């Protein structure tokens, strides 16, 4: 790979500061419902099929007790329903309330709008390559 440090530095700068506009998208919803900084992301994870708190903890790489606290906030806000799993009563299953689903629809529209606005000059193939590259950055290194 023949990249200069300036180019490599710009990649890391982009990764480090890309979260700012994403946080701005979720800020109003998190504030309105007193969700904390991860609340909207957890709702989106659940809407995409994440059913168990342990899976959220693993994805976010945070402790189970912190996930539980976040889930309790979401439940108190009326955005989430937590219930015992029918097959294994020791596990909790998560589903969104109607209001939680509405918030996810709103967030998805806002996020899609941002991508369409900021990446309009790129082809779908270039965007798919970017997706793969970002996934490669996120991947855990072999141990």
ABEGO torsion letter per residue (X at the ends): XBBBAAAAAAAAAAAAAAAAAAAAAAAAAAAAAGAEAAAAAAAAAAAAGBABAAAAAAAAGBBAAAAAAAAAAAAAAGABBBBBBAABAABBBBBBBAAAAAAAAAAAAAAAAAAAAAAAABBAAAAAAAAAAAAAAABBBBX
